[in-house]
Amino acid sequence: MKSKLSNASVAMPSPCISICQMDPQADICLGCYRTRQEIASWSRMDAEAQRDLLDTLNERRAAKTGIRRRPTRRRTIAGER
């Protein structure tokens, strides 16, 4: 059964992994790879903006660590609603 909720009303979990330490050179969190502004604005973002930011965070993580995460079905599932 398809949900009648809009994408904006579906809360995405925070990307925080409780390793909250800012890199002084890059000014990003070493745990979730968000900037201070992105951390502060997460709860006010709609679901689409949050998904876009998660994609950006995956790219930042890959650039920093050289490790790419496997693609998720997050976009596909959200599009079915």
C-alpha positions in Angstrom: 0.0 0.0 0.0 1.4 3.4 -1.0 1.7 6.1 1.6 -0.3 9.3 1.1 2.3 11.4 2.9 4.2 13.8 0.8 8.0 13.5 0.7 8.4 16.7 2.7 6.5 15.2 5.7 8.7 12.1 5.8 11.5 12.6 8.4 14.9 11.4 7.4 17.2 10.3 10.2 20.2 12.6 10.9 23.5 11.5 9.3 25.1 12.1 12.7 27.1 9.1 13.9 28.0 10.6 17.3 31.6 11.3 16.4 31.3 15.1 16.7 34.6 16.6 16.0 35.2 19.5 13.6 38.2 19.3 11.3 39.8 22.8 11.7 41.2 22.9 8.2 38.2 21.7 6.2 35.6 22.9 8.7 33.6 19.7 8.4 32.6 17.2 11.0 34.9 14.2 11.0 32.0 11.9 11.8 29.2 12.9 9.4 31.2 15.2 7.0 28.7 18.1 7.4 29.6 21.7 7.8 28.3 23.6 10.9 25.6 25.3 8.7 24.4 21.9 7.3 24.3 20.5 10.9 22.2 23.5 12.1 19.8 23.4 9.1 19.2 19.7 8.9 15.9 19.7 10.8 14.5 22.5 8.7 15.3 20.9 5.3 12.7 19.1 3.3 13.2 15.4 2.4 14.5 16.2 -1.1 17.1 18.7 0.3 18.2 16.1 2.9 18.6 13.4 0.2 20.7 15.8 -1.9 22.9 16.6 1.2 23.3 12.9 1.9 24.6 12.5 -1.7 27.0 15.4 -1.1 28.2 13.9 2.2 28.9 10.6 0.4 31.1 12.4 -2.1 32.9 14.3 0.7 33.5 11.1 2.5 34.8 9.4 -0.6 37.2 12.3 -1.4 38.5 12.3 2.2 38.8 8.5 2.7 38.9 7.0 -0.8 36.1 4.7 0.1 32.9 4.9 -1.9 29.6 3.7 -0.5 27.4 1.5 -2.6 24.5 3.2 -4.2 21.3 3.2 -2.2 17.7 2.7 -3.2 16.7 5.8 -1.3 15.8 7.8 -4.4 13.8 5.0 -5.9 11.8 4.3 -2.8 11.1 8.0 -2.2 9.9 8.3 -5.8 7.3 5.5 -5.3 5.4 7.4 -2.6 
